[in-house]
Amino acid sequence: MPYTFEKLPQLVDRREGMQERGEYVDYGVESKKVRVWHHSLTEKHLGGSDAESFADYHVNTNGWPGIGYQFVIEPKNQVEGPDGRMRARIVWCHNPGVKSYHVGNSNKMSLGICVAGDYRKDKLDEATLLSISELHAALVRDGIGDSDKSHNEMPGYSWKDCCVFDYHDAFKFKPVAKNKQPDQLPGKYTVQEGDTYWSIAGRDGAQGVKVNDLIVANPGVDPNKLQVGQVIKFGKAQNAYTRKPEEPKKPQSAYKYPLPTGVHRKGDKGAGVKQLQNALNAIYFKSGAADGIFGPKVEDAMRRFQMVYLPYEVDGVYGPNTRRKLQAVLKSKGY
Ligand SMILES: [Zn+2]
């Protein structure tokens, strides 16, 4: 009965035809207890990072009977599977029961699997991770070995930089489902096909940023020319909290910084202007001492506030929209 691993679409059978000088002994598949994971310490894109080159080295430099591993995974030779996914080629070098050379005194009980590459520098790509996880799953199903170890977890090899990738993590690798949204970073959004600021607005969760907020948070981004994969900041926009409609309105006297109603502009005086000055000062839009006079400093603070929170209404005049936004910002700061 063929092994499960033989059905892997990325497997090539090279048990015959690679460099050898003699025969390793086959003790039968039952002799294998441990699946030992290696990396080759040759950078994965280089000419020498494949099974043929390892066989040549093991035979002609080391003088061994043949290549030391049962399987070699080759990241630079990728194969497209029937599902359209790319996979790193898996070269099948010896029968599973063969006692080849890769872990000294433990050779007889150990199956050798080498992932070509130097993972002190290289990164495992998806095609390679997929081959590692599929080969591992197949070997488990086939009952070849009972456990997994890296080379340097075997007796006498703790000094080795082999393998340095996290093979347990690699076994769990699942390719991202097609059309699935990529994981979004906190406070950020990665632009998808067809997105506009209008479709992105509100995607930061409960706080619900608005289109204006996105424009403010991303000064270098042209909203009409979003690129797929571009990362947009929700950023400061989360401060621009707007009241949820179901929340009952509190009377202004309940707030630490009550806000005046109506319109206030340069030249106005009175208690309402004083409230406005206190509120702007509290959120660090400094408007000078709260003297109740809407002078140049208050107008300047008003403009600076509007530039950040109401970029379409920068006129230095306090009215209903500015009031609403100011209230929301005060609330977001805990007032
Ligand atoms: Zn090794």
Residues whose N, C-alpha, C, O or C-beta is under 5 A from the ligand:
A	BS01	ZN	H38 H39 H151 C162
